[in-house]
Amino acid sequence: MKKIEEIVSELSNEQLKQGFSEINAWRKTGVLSNGIIREIHKKYTEQGDVDYPVYYMENPFLYEMARRHYSE
């Protein structure tokens, strides 16, 4: 079973950018749209019947964006 960080690390820069846009909208409206974040959440939770709250998804996305930026 892959950890959430491993799944997010496999995303393209464009997918991370889309996730960031979804996070911005989520913070403004309080509603998470159907998009890359929900898609990755579903992929993660279904691989091992894991109970992982969707509101935890922000952290792995933001971490991966920062990791890529500061590793360059």
mmCIF file of the N, C-alpha and C atoms, coordinates in Angstrom:
data_MODEL
# 
_entry.id   MODEL 
# 
loop_
_atom_site.group_PDB 
_atom_site.id 
_atom_site.type_symbol 
_atom_site.label_atom_id 
_atom_site.label_alt_id 
_atom_site.label_comp_id 
_atom_site.label_asym_id 
_atom_site.label_entity_id 
_atom_site.label_seq_id 
_atom_site.pdbx_PDB_ins_code 
_atom_site.Cartn_x 
_atom_site.Cartn_y 
_atom_site.Cartn_z 
_atom_site.occupancy 
_atom_site.B_iso_or_equiv 
_atom_site.pdbx_formal_charge 
_atom_site.auth_seq_id 
_atom_site.auth_comp_id 
_atom_site.auth_asym_id 
_atom_site.auth_atom_id 
_atom_site.pdbx_PDB_model_num 
ATOM 1   N N  . MET A 1 1  ? 0.842   -1.180 0.000   1.00 0.00 ? 1  MET A N  1 
ATOM 2   C CA . MET A 1 1  ? 0.000   0.000  0.000   1.00 0.00 ? 1  MET A CA 1 
ATOM 3   C C  . MET A 1 1  ? 0.891   1.249  0.000   1.00 0.00 ? 1  MET A C  1 
ATOM 4   N N  . LYS A 1 2  ? 0.607   2.149  -0.914  1.00 0.00 ? 2  LYS A N  1 
ATOM 5   C CA . LYS A 1 2  ? 1.381   3.392  -1.004  1.00 0.00 ? 2  LYS A CA 1 
ATOM 6   C C  . LYS A 1 2  ? 0.871   4.398  0.028   1.00 0.00 ? 2  LYS A C  1 
ATOM 7   N N  . LYS A 1 3  ? 1.819   5.133  0.616   1.00 0.00 ? 3  LYS A N  1 
ATOM 8   C CA . LYS A 1 3  ? 1.440   6.219  1.524   1.00 0.00 ? 3  LYS A CA 1 
ATOM 9   C C  . LYS A 1 3  ? 0.931   7.388  0.689   1.00 0.00 ? 3  LYS A C  1 
ATOM 10  N N  . ILE A 1 4  ? 0.154   8.242  1.311   1.00 0.00 ? 4  ILE A N  1 
ATOM 11  C CA . ILE A 1 4  ? -0.421  9.392  0.610   1.00 0.00 ? 4  ILE A CA 1 
ATOM 12  C C  . ILE A 1 4  ? 0.687   10.273 0.026   1.00 0.00 ? 4  ILE A C  1 
ATOM 13  N N  . GLU A 1 5  ? 1.786   10.421 0.747   1.00 0.00 ? 5  GLU A N  1 
ATOM 14  C CA . GLU A 1 5  ? 2.891   11.240 0.261   1.00 0.00 ? 5  GLU A CA 1 
ATOM 15  C C  . GLU A 1 5  ? 3.492   10.659 -1.017  1.00 0.00 ? 5  GLU A C  1 
ATOM 16  N N  . GLU A 1 6  ? 3.549   9.340  -1.112  1.00 0.00 ? 6  GLU A N  1 
ATOM 17  C CA . GLU A 1 6  ? 4.080   8.695  -2.317  1.00 0.00 ? 6  GLU A CA 1 
ATOM 18  C C  . GLU A 1 6  ? 3.159   8.929  -3.510  1.00 0.00 ? 6  GLU A C  1 
ATOM 19  N N  . ILE A 1 7  ? 1.865   8.835  -3.283  1.00 0.00 ? 7  ILE A N  1 
ATOM 20  C CA . ILE A 1 7  ? 0.899   9.048  -4.363  1.00 0.00 ? 7  ILE A CA 1 
ATOM 21  C C  . ILE A 1 7  ? 0.987   10.480 -4.867  1.00 0.00 ? 7  ILE A C  1 
ATOM 22  N N  . VAL A 1 8  ? 1.023   11.429 -3.948  1.00 0.00 ? 8  VAL A N  1 
ATOM 23  C CA . VAL A 1 8  ? 1.089   12.840 -4.336  1.00 0.00 ? 8  VAL A CA 1 
ATOM 24  C C  . VAL A 1 8  ? 2.415   13.153 -5.024  1.00 0.00 ? 8  VAL A C  1 
ATOM 25  N N  . SER A 1 9  ? 3.497   12.511 -4.606  1.00 0.00 ? 9  SER A N  1 
ATOM 26  C CA . SER A 1 9  ? 4.799   12.776 -5.224  1.00 0.00 ? 9  SER A CA 1 
ATOM 27  C C  . SER A 1 9  ? 4.855   12.322 -6.680  1.00 0.00 ? 9  SER A C  1 
ATOM 28  N N  . GLU A 1 10 ? 3.958   11.444 -7.085  1.00 0.00 ? 10 GLU A N  1 
ATOM 29  C CA . GLU A 1 10 ? 3.913   10.957 -8.466  1.00 0.00 ? 10 GLU A CA 1 
ATOM 30  C C  . GLU A 1 10 ? 3.120   11.885 -9.397  1.00 0.00 ? 10 GLU A C  1 
ATOM 31  N N  . LEU A 1 11 ? 2.484   12.898 -8.847  1.00 0.00 ? 11 LEU A N  1 
ATOM 32  C CA . LEU A 1 11 ? 1.693   13.820 -9.665  1.00 0.00 ? 11 LEU A CA 1 
ATOM 33  C C  . LEU A 1 11 ? 2.602   14.740 -10.475 1.00 0.00 ? 11 LEU A C  1 
ATOM 34  N N  . SER A 1 12 ? 2.088   15.177 -11.595 1.00 0.00 ? 12 SER A N  1 
ATOM 35  C CA . SER A 1 12 ? 2.826   16.143 -12.410 1.00 0.00 ? 12 SER A CA 1 
ATOM 36  C C  . SER A 1 12 ? 2.739   17.527 -11.766 1.00 0.00 ? 12 SER A C  1 
ATOM 37  N N  . ASN A 1 13 ? 3.593   18.411 -12.215 1.00 0.00 ? 13 ASN A N  1 
ATOM 38  C CA . ASN A 1 13 ? 3.532   19.791 -11.723 1.00 0.00 ? 13 ASN A CA 1 
ATOM 39  C C  . ASN A 1 13 ? 2.178   20.420 -12.041 1.00 0.00 ? 13 ASN A C  1 
ATOM 40  N N  . GLU A 1 14 ? 1.632   20.098 -13.194 1.00 0.00 ? 14 GLU A N  1 
ATOM 41  C CA . GLU A 1 14 ? 0.328   20.644 -13.585 1.00 0.00 ? 14 GLU A CA 1 
ATOM 42  C C  . GLU A 1 14 ? -0.773  20.136 -12.652 1.00 0.00 ? 14 GLU A C  1 
ATOM 43  N N  . GLN A 1 15 ? -0.710  18.878 -12.257 1.00 0.00 ? 15 GLN A N  1 
ATOM 44  C CA . GLN A 1 15 ? -1.703  18.332 -11.338 1.00 0.00 ? 15 GLN A CA 1 
ATOM 45  C C  . GLN A 1 15 ? -1.578  18.983 -9.963  1.00 0.00 ? 15 GLN A C  1 
ATOM 46  N N  . LEU A 1 16 ? -0.344  19.225 -9.522  1.00 0.00 ? 16 LEU A N  1 
ATOM 47  C CA . LEU A 1 16 ? -0.150  19.914 -8.242  1.00 0.00 ? 16 LEU A CA 1 
ATOM 48  C C  . LEU A 1 16 ? -0.695  21.339 -8.307  1.00 0.00 ? 16 LEU A C  1 
ATOM 49  N N  . LYS A 1 17 ? -0.480  21.983 -9.434  1.00 0.00 ? 17 LYS A N  1 
ATOM 50  C CA . LYS A 1 17 ? -0.981  23.346 -9.634  1.00 0.00 ? 17 LYS A CA 1 
ATOM 51  C C  . LYS A 1 17 ? -2.515  23.358 -9.561  1.00 0.00 ? 17 LYS A C  1 
ATOM 52  N N  . GLN A 1 18 ? -3.133  22.357 -10.186 1.00 0.00 ? 18 GLN A N  1 
ATOM 53  C CA . GLN A 1 18 ? -4.587  22.237 -10.132 1.00 0.00 ? 18 GLN A CA 1 
ATOM 54  C C  . GLN A 1 18 ? -5.040  22.010 -8.682  1.00 0.00 ? 18 GLN A C  1 
ATOM 55  N N  . GLY A 1 19 ? -4.317  21.158 -7.960  1.00 0.00 ? 19 GLY A N  1 
ATOM 56  C CA . GLY A 1 19 ? -4.635  20.912 -6.553  1.00 0.00 ? 19 GLY A CA 1 
ATOM 57  C C  . GLY A 1 19 ? -4.544  22.177 -5.726  1.00 0.00 ? 19 GLY A C  1 
ATOM 58  N N  . PHE A 1 20 ? -3.520  22.996 -5.995  1.00 0.00 ? 20 PHE A N  1 
ATOM 59  C CA . PHE A 1 20 ? -3.377  24.256 -5.272  1.00 0.00 ? 20 PHE A CA 1 
ATOM 60  C C  . PHE A 1 20 ? -4.556  25.178 -5.543  1.00 0.00 ? 20 PHE A C  1 
ATOM 61  N N  . SER A 1 21 ? -4.996  25.227 -6.777  1.00 0.00 ? 21 SER A N  1 
ATOM 62  C CA . SER A 1 21 ? -6.162  26.034 -7.137  1.00 0.00 ? 21 SER A CA 1 
ATOM 63  C C  . SER A 1 21 ? -7.401  25.539 -6.390  1.00 0.00 ? 21 SER A C  1 
ATOM 64  N N  . GLU A 1 22 ? -7.558  24.230 -6.293  1.00 0.00 ? 22 GLU A N  1 
ATOM 65  C CA . GLU A 1 22 ? -8.695  23.655 -5.567  1.00 0.00 ? 22 GLU A CA 1 
ATOM 66  C C  . GLU A 1 22 ? -8.614  23.996 -4.075  1.00 0.00 ? 22 GLU A C  1 
ATOM 67  N N  . ILE A 1 23 ? -7.402  23.951 -3.512  1.00 0.00 ? 23 ILE A N  1 
ATOM 68  C CA . ILE A 1 23 ? -7.217  24.300 -2.099  1.00 0.00 ? 23 ILE A CA 1 
ATOM 69  C C  . ILE A 1 23 ? -7.575  25.756 -1.857  1.00 0.00 ? 23 ILE A C  1 
ATOM 70  N N  . ASN A 1 24 ? -7.142  26.651 -2.757  1.00 0.00 ? 24 ASN A N  1 
ATOM 71  C CA . ASN A 1 24 ? -7.486  28.078 -2.635  1.00 0.00 ? 24 ASN A CA 1 
ATOM 72  C C  . ASN A 1 24 ? -8.996  28.281 -2.627  1.00 0.00 ? 24 ASN A C  1 
ATOM 73  N N  . ALA A 1 25 ? -9.677  27.652 -3.576  1.00 0.00 ? 25 ALA A N  1 
ATOM 74  C CA . ALA A 1 25 ? -11.133 27.782 -3.651  1.00 0.00 ? 25 ALA A CA 1 
ATOM 75  C C  . ALA A 1 25 ? -11.787 27.189 -2.409  1.00 0.00 ? 25 ALA A C  1 
ATOM 76  N N  . TRP A 1 26 ? -11.273 26.069 -1.937  1.00 0.00 ? 26 TRP A N  1 
ATOM 77  C CA . TRP A 1 26 ? -11.795 25.389 -0.756  1.00 0.00 ? 26 TRP A CA 1 
ATOM 78  C C  . TRP A 1 26 ? -11.699 26.293 0.470   1.00 0.00 ? 26 TRP A C  1 
ATOM 79  N N  . ARG A 1 27 ? -10.573 26.973 0.612   1.00 0.00 ? 27 ARG A N  1 
ATOM 80  C CA . ARG A 1 27 ? -10.391 27.885 1.750   1.00 0.00 ? 27 ARG A CA 1 
ATOM 81  C C  . ARG A 1 27 ? -11.338 29.094 1.669   1.00 0.00 ? 27 ARG A C  1 
ATOM 82  N N  . LYS A 1 28 ? -11.621 29.542 0.460   1.00 0.00 ? 28 LYS A N  1 
ATOM 83  C CA . LYS A 1 28 ? -12.501 30.705 0.288   1.00 0.00 ? 28 LYS A CA 1 
ATOM 84  C C  . LYS A 1 28 ? -13.971 30.359 0.469   1.00 0.00 ? 28 LYS A C  1 
ATOM 85  N N  . THR A 1 29 ? -14.368 29.199 -0.064  1.00 0.00 ? 29 THR A N  1 
ATOM 86  C CA . THR A 1 29 ? -15.791 28.844 -0.084  1.00 0.00 ? 29 THR A CA 1 
ATOM 87  C C  . THR A 1 29 ? -16.203 27.822 0.968   1.00 0.00 ? 29 THR A C  1 
ATOM 88  N N  . GLY A 1 30 ? -15.232 27.065 1.461   1.00 0.00 ? 30 GLY A N  1 
ATOM 89  C CA . GLY A 1 30 ? -15.550 25.998 2.398   1.00 0.00 ? 30 GLY A CA 1 
ATOM 90  C C  . GLY A 1 30 ? -16.037 24.731 1.706   1.00 0.00 ? 30 GLY A C  1 
ATOM 91  N N  . VAL A 1 31 ? -15.986 24.728 0.370   1.00 0.00 ? 31 VAL A N  1 
ATOM 92  C CA . VAL A 1 31 ? -16.452 23.574 -0.406  1.00 0.00 ? 31 VAL A CA 1 
ATOM 93  C C  . VAL A 1 31 ? -15.305 23.078 -1.280  1.00 0.00 ? 31 VAL A C  1 
ATOM 94  N N  . LEU A 1 32 ? -15.013 21.786 -1.168  1.00 0.00 ? 32 LEU A N  1 
ATOM 95  C CA . LEU A 1 32 ? -13.984 21.177 -1.999  1.00 0.00 ? 32 LEU A CA 1 
ATOM 96  C C  . LEU A 1 32 ? -14.638 20.645 -3.263  1.00 0.00 ? 32 LEU A C  1 
ATOM 97  N N  . SER A 1 33 ? -14.203 21.151 -4.400  1.00 0.00 ? 33 SER A N  1 
ATOM 98  C CA . SER A 1 33 ? -14.773 20.734 -5.681  1.00 0.00 ? 33 SER A CA 1 
ATOM 99  C C  . SER A 1 33 ? -14.351 19.309 -6.024  1.00 0.00 ? 33 SER A C  1 
ATOM 100 N N  . ASN A 1 34 ? -15.030 18.737 -7.005  1.00 0.00 ? 34 ASN A N  1 
ATOM 101 C CA . ASN A 1 34 ? -14.622 17.441 -7.533  1.00 0.00 ? 34 ASN A CA 1 
ATOM 102 C C  . ASN A 1 34 ? -13.452 17.694 -8.468  1.00 0.00 ? 34 ASN A C  1 
ATOM 103 N N  . GLY A 1 35 ? -12.290 17.205 -8.087  1.00 0.00 ? 35 GLY A N  1 
ATOM 104 C CA . GLY A 1 35 ? -11.094 17.442 -8.880  1.00 0.00 ? 35 GLY A CA 1 
ATOM 105 C C  . GLY A 1 35 ? -9.983  16.518 -8.445  1.00 0.00 ? 35 GLY A C  1 
ATOM 106 N N  . ILE A 1 36 ? -8.767  16.992 -8.605  1.00 0.00 ? 36 ILE A N  1 
ATOM 107 C CA . ILE A 1 36 ? -7.586  16.170 -8.348  1.00 0.00 ? 36 ILE A CA 1 
ATOM 108 C C  . ILE A 1 36 ? -7.473  15.780 -6.877  1.00 0.00 ? 36 ILE A C  1 
ATOM 109 N N  . ILE A 1 37 ? -7.825  16.656 -5.966  1.00 0.00 ? 37 ILE A N  1 
ATOM 110 C CA . ILE A 1 37 ? -7.700  16.331 -4.542  1.00 0.00 ? 37 ILE A CA 1 
ATOM 111 C C  . ILE A 1 37 ? -8.656  15.211 -4.161  1.00 0.00 ? 37 ILE A C  1 
ATOM 112 N N  . ARG A 1 38 ? -9.890  15.307 -4.583  1.00 0.00 ? 38 ARG A N  1 
ATOM 113 C CA . ARG A 1 38 ? -10.841 14.220 -4.299  1.00 0.00 ? 38 ARG A CA 1 
ATOM 114 C C  . ARG A 1 38 ? -10.433 12.932 -5.016  1.00 0.00 ? 38 ARG A C  1 
ATOM 115 N N  . GLU A 1 39 ? -9.899  13.068 -6.218  1.00 0.00 ? 39 GLU A N  1 
ATOM 116 C CA . GLU A 1 39 ? -9.456  11.898 -6.980  1.00 0.00 ? 39 GLU A CA 1 
ATOM 117 C C  . GLU A 1 39 ? -8.335  11.155 -6.244  1.00 0.00 ? 39 GLU A C  1 
ATOM 118 N N  . ILE A 1 40 ? -7.344  11.889 -5.751  1.00 0.00 ? 40 ILE A N  1 
ATOM 119 C CA . ILE A 1 40 ? -6.231  11.277 -5.029  1.00 0.00 ? 40 ILE A CA 1 
ATOM 120 C C  . ILE A 1 40 ? -6.710  10.726 -3.694  1.00 0.00 ? 40 ILE A C  1 
ATOM 121 N N  . HIS A 1 41 ? -7.612  11.428 -3.030  1.00 0.00 ? 41 HIS A N  1 
ATOM 122 C CA . HIS A 1 41 ? -8.177  10.933 -1.772  1.00 0.00 ? 41 HIS A CA 1 
ATOM 123 C C  . HIS A 1 41 ? -8.860  9.587  -1.989  1.00 0.00 ? 41 HIS A C  1 
ATOM 124 N N  . LYS A 1 42 ? -9.645  9.501  -3.045  1.00 0.00 ? 42 LYS A N  1 
ATOM 125 C CA . LYS A 1 42 ? -10.344 8.257  -3.361  1.00 0.00 ? 42 LYS A CA 1 
ATOM 126 C C  . LYS A 1 42 ? -9.345  7.143  -3.666  1.00 0.00 ? 42 LYS A C  1 
ATOM 127 N N  . LYS A 1 43 ? -8.331  7.451  -4.465  1.00 0.00 ? 43 LYS A N  1 
ATOM 128 C CA . LYS A 1 43 ? -7.308  6.463  -4.820  1.00 0.00 ? 43 LYS A CA 1 
ATOM 129 C C  . LYS A 1 43 ? -6.624  5.935  -3.560  1.00 0.00 ? 43 LYS A C  1 
ATOM 130 N N  . TYR A 1 44 ? -6.290  6.831  -2.644  1.00 0.00 ? 44 TYR A N  1 
ATOM 131 C CA . TYR A 1 44 ? -5.599  6.442  -1.414  1.00 0.00 ? 44 TYR A CA 1 
ATOM 132 C C  . TYR A 1 44 ? -6.496  5.603  -0.508  1.00 0.00 ? 44 TYR A C  1 
ATOM 133 N N  . THR A 1 45 ? -7.698  6.048  -0.272  1.00 0.00 ? 45 THR A N  1 
ATOM 134 C CA . THR A 1 45 ? -8.567  5.349  0.679   1.00 0.00 ? 45 THR A CA 1 
ATOM 135 C C  . THR A 1 45 ? -9.062  4.015  0.145   1.00 0.00 ? 45 THR A C  1 
ATOM 136 N N  . GLU A 1 46 ? -9.216  3.886  -1.164  1.00 0.00 ? 46 GLU A N  1 
ATOM 137 C CA . GLU A 1 46 ? -9.710  2.626  -1.722  1.00 0.00 ? 46 GLU A CA 1 
ATOM 138 C C  . GLU A 1 46 ? -8.642  1.554  -1.842  1.00 0.00 ? 46 GLU A C  1 
ATOM 139 N N  . GLN A 1 47 ? -7.377  1.932  -1.850  1.00 0.00 ? 47 GLN A N  1 
ATOM 140 C CA . GLN A 1 47 ? -6.323  0.938  -2.022  1.00 0.00 ? 47 GLN A CA 1 
ATOM 141 C C  . GLN A 1 47 ? -6.206  0.008  -0.813  1.00 0.00 ? 47 GLN A C  1 
ATOM 142 N N  . GLY A 1 48 ? -6.625  0.448  0.334   1.00 0.00 ? 48 GLY A N  1 
ATOM 143 C CA . GLY A 1 48 ? -6.511  -0.400 1.512   1.00 0.00 ? 48 GLY A CA 1 
ATOM 144 C C  . GLY A 1 48 ? -7.659  -0.188 2.478   1.00 0.00 ? 48 GLY A C  1 
ATOM 145 N N  . ASP A 1 49 ? -8.776  0.312  1.955   1.00 0.00 ? 49 ASP A N  1 
ATOM 146 C CA . ASP A 1 49 ? -9.942  0.609  2.788   1.00 0.00 ? 49 ASP A CA 1 
ATOM 147 C C  . ASP A 1 49 ? -9.526  1.445  4.002   1.00 0.00 ? 49 ASP A C  1 
ATOM 148 N N  . VAL A 1 50 ? -8.815  2.528  3.721   1.00 0.00 ? 50 VAL A N  1 
ATOM 149 C CA . VAL A 1 50 ? -8.264  3.414  4.740   1.00 0.00 ? 50 VAL A CA 1 
ATOM 150 C C  . VAL A 1 50 ? -9.270  4.509  5.079   1.00 0.00 ? 50 VAL A C  1 
ATOM 151 N N  . ASP A 1 51 ? -9.384  4.825  6.360   1.00 0.00 ? 51 ASP A N  1 
ATOM 152 C CA . ASP A 1 51 ? -10.215 5.938  6.800   1.00 0.00 ? 51 ASP A CA 1 
ATOM 153 C C  . ASP A 1 51 ? -9.306  7.158  6.952   1.00 0.00 ? 51 ASP A C  1 
ATOM 154 N N  . TYR A 1 52 ? -9.337  8.043  5.976   1.00 0.00 ? 52 TYR A N  1 
ATOM 155 C CA . TYR A 1 52 ? -8.473  9.220  5.948   1.00 0.00 ? 52 TYR A CA 1 
ATOM 156 C C  . TYR A 1 52 ? -9.348  10.416 5.622   1.00 0.00 ? 52 TYR A C  1 
ATOM 157 N N  . PRO A 1 53 ? -9.582  11.315 6.576   1.00 0.00 ? 53 PRO A N  1 
ATOM 158 C CA . PRO A 1 53 ? -10.461 12.458 6.321   1.00 0.00 ? 53 PRO A CA 1 
ATOM 159 C C  . PRO A 1 53 ? -9.985  13.308 5.149   1.00 0.00 ? 53 PRO A C  1 
ATOM 160 N N  . VAL A 1 54 ? -10.913 13.722 4.316   1.00 0.00 ? 54 VAL A N  1 
ATOM 161 C CA . VAL A 1 54 ? -10.555 14.498 3.127   1.00 0.00 ? 54 VAL A CA 1 
ATOM 162 C C  . VAL A 1 54 ? -9.903  15.821 3.498   1.00 0.00 ? 54 VAL A C  1 
ATOM 163 N N  . TYR A 1 55 ? -10.241 16.375 4.656   1.00 0.00 ? 55 TYR A N  1 
ATOM 164 C CA . TYR A 1 55 ? -9.651  17.660 5.023   1.00 0.00 ? 55 TYR A CA 1 
ATOM 165 C C  . TYR A 1 55 ? -8.165  17.536 5.376   1.00 0.00 ? 55 TYR A C  1 
ATOM 166 N N  . TYR A 1 56 ? -7.629  16.322 5.501   1.00 0.00 ? 56 TYR A N  1 
ATOM 167 C CA . TYR A 1 56 ? -6.191  16.119 5.697   1.00 0.00 ? 56 TYR A CA 1 
ATOM 168 C C  . TYR A 1 56 ? -5.414  16.213 4.384   1.00 0.00 ? 56 TYR A C  1 
ATOM 169 N N  . MET A 1 57 ? -6.103  16.236 3.270   1.00 0.00 ? 57 MET A N  1 
ATOM 170 C CA . MET A 1 57 ? -5.452  16.191 1.962   1.00 0.00 ? 57 MET A CA 1 
ATOM 171 C C  . MET A 1 57 ? -4.628  17.435 1.653   1.00 0.00 ? 57 MET A C  1 
ATOM 172 N N  . GLU A 1 58 ? -4.937  18.531 2.269   1.00 0.00 ? 58 GLU A N  1 
ATOM 173 C CA . GLU A 1 58 ? -4.225  19.772 1.986   1.00 0.00 ? 58 GLU A CA 1 
ATOM 174 C C  . GLU A 1 58 ? -2.728  19.641 2.287   1.00 0.00 ? 58 GLU A C  1 
ATOM 175 N N  . ASN A 1 59 ? -2.395  19.042 3.399   1.00 0.00 ? 59 ASN A N  1 
ATOM 176 C CA . ASN A 1 59 ? -1.003  18.967 3.830   1.00 0.00 ? 59 ASN A CA 1 
ATOM 177 C C  . ASN A 1 59 ? -0.087  18.226 2.851   1.00 0.00 ? 59 ASN A C  1 
ATOM 178 N N  . PRO A 1 60 ? -0.430  17.018 2.383   1.00 0.00 ? 60 PRO A N  1 
ATOM 179 C CA . PRO A 1 60 ? 0.478   16.350 1.445   1.00 0.00 ? 60 PRO A CA 1 
ATOM 180 C C  . PRO A 1 60 ? 0.678   17.120 0.141   1.00 0.00 ? 60 PRO A C  1 
ATOM 181 N N  . PHE A 1 61 ? -0.372  17.791 -0.329  1.00 0.00 ? 61 PHE A N  1 
ATOM 182 C CA . PHE A 1 61 ? -0.242  18.577 -1.562  1.00 0.00 ? 61 PHE A CA 1 
ATOM 183 C C  . PHE A 1 61 ? 0.694   19.759 -1.346  1.00 0.00 ? 61 PHE A C  1 
ATOM 184 N N  . LEU A 1 62 ? 0.467   20.514 -0.284  1.00 0.00 ? 62 LEU A N  1 
ATOM 185 C CA . LEU A 1 62 ? 1.295   21.693 -0.030  1.00 0.00 ? 62 LEU A CA 1 
ATOM 186 C C  . LEU A 1 62 ? 2.738   21.303 0.267   1.00 0.00 ? 62 LEU A C  1 
ATOM 187 N N  . TYR A 1 63 ? 2.937   20.195 0.987   1.00 0.00 ? 63 TYR A N  1 
ATOM 188 C CA . TYR A 1 63 ? 4.290   19.727 1.270   1.00 0.00 ? 63 TYR A CA 1 
ATOM 189 C C  . TYR A 1 63 ? 5.028   19.388 -0.030  1.00 0.00 ? 63 TYR A C  1 
ATOM 190 N N  . GLU A 1 64 ? 4.362   18.663 -0.918  1.00 0.00 ? 64 GLU A N  1 
ATOM 191 C CA . GLU A 1 64 ? 5.008   18.256 -2.165  1.00 0.00 ? 64 GLU A CA 1 
ATOM 192 C C  . GLU A 1 64 ? 5.358   19.470 -3.025  1.00 0.00 ? 64 GLU A C  1 
ATOM 193 N N  . MET A 1 65 ? 4.489   20.474 -3.050  1.00 0.00 ? 65 MET A N  1 
ATOM 194 C CA . MET A 1 65 ? 4.794   21.688 -3.811  1.00 0.00 ? 65 MET A CA 1 
ATOM 195 C C  . MET A 1 65 ? 6.025   22.388 -3.245  1.00 0.00 ? 65 MET A C  1 
ATOM 196 N N  . ALA A 1 66 ? 6.088   22.506 -1.932  1.00 0.00 ? 66 ALA A N  1 
ATOM 197 C CA . ALA A 1 66 ? 7.240   23.159 -1.290  1.00 0.00 ? 66 ALA A CA 1 
ATOM 198 C C  . ALA A 1 66 ? 8.509   22.335 -1.495  1.00 0.00 ? 66 ALA A C  1 
ATOM 199 N N  . ARG A 1 67 ? 8.399   21.008 -1.379  1.00 0.00 ? 67 ARG A N  1 
ATOM 200 C CA . ARG A 1 67 ? 9.566   20.133 -1.557  1.00 0.00 ? 67 ARG A CA 1 
ATOM 201 C C  . ARG A 1 67 ? 10.158  20.314 -2.945  1.00 0.00 ? 67 ARG A C  1 
ATOM 202 N N  . ARG A 1 68 ? 9.312   20.331 -3.946  1.00 0.00 ? 68 ARG A N  1 
ATOM 203 C CA . ARG A 1 68 ? 9.800   20.492 -5.319  1.00 0.00 ? 68 ARG A CA 1 
ATOM 204 C C  . ARG A 1 68 ? 10.415  21.864 -5.538  1.00 0.00 ? 68 ARG A C  1 
ATOM 205 N N  . HIS A 1 69 ? 9.795   22.872 -4.990  1.00 0.00 ? 69 HIS A N  1 
ATOM 206 C CA . HIS A 1 69 ? 10.295  24.234 -5.166  1.00 0.00 ? 69 HIS A CA 1 
ATOM 207 C C  . HIS A 1 69 ? 11.676  24.412 -4.529  1.00 0.00 ? 69 HIS A C  1 
ATOM 208 N N  . TYR A 1 70 ? 11.836  23.925 -3.317  1.00 0.00 ? 70 TYR A N  1 
ATOM 209 C CA . TYR A 1 70 ? 13.083  24.161 -2.592  1.00 0.00 ? 70 TYR A CA 1 
ATOM 210 C C  . TYR A 1 70 ? 14.162  23.131 -2.898  1.00 0.00 ? 70 TYR A C  1 
ATOM 211 N N  . SER A 1 71 ? 13.823  22.081 -3.629  1.00 0.00 ? 71 SER A N  1 
ATOM 212 C CA . SER A 1 71 ? 14.818  21.085 -4.012  1.00 0.00 ? 71 SER A CA 1 
ATOM 213 C C  . SER A 1 71 ? 15.506  21.455 -5.313  1.00 0.00 ? 71 SER A C  1 
ATOM 214 N N  . GLU A 1 72 ? 15.001  22.447 -6.006  1.00 0.00 ? 72 GLU A N  1 
ATOM 215 C CA . GLU A 1 72 ? 15.569  22.841 -7.307  1.00 0.00 ? 72 GLU A CA 1 
ATOM 216 C C  . GLU A 1 72 ? 16.845  23.616 -7.136  1.00 0.00 ? 72 GLU A C  1 
# 
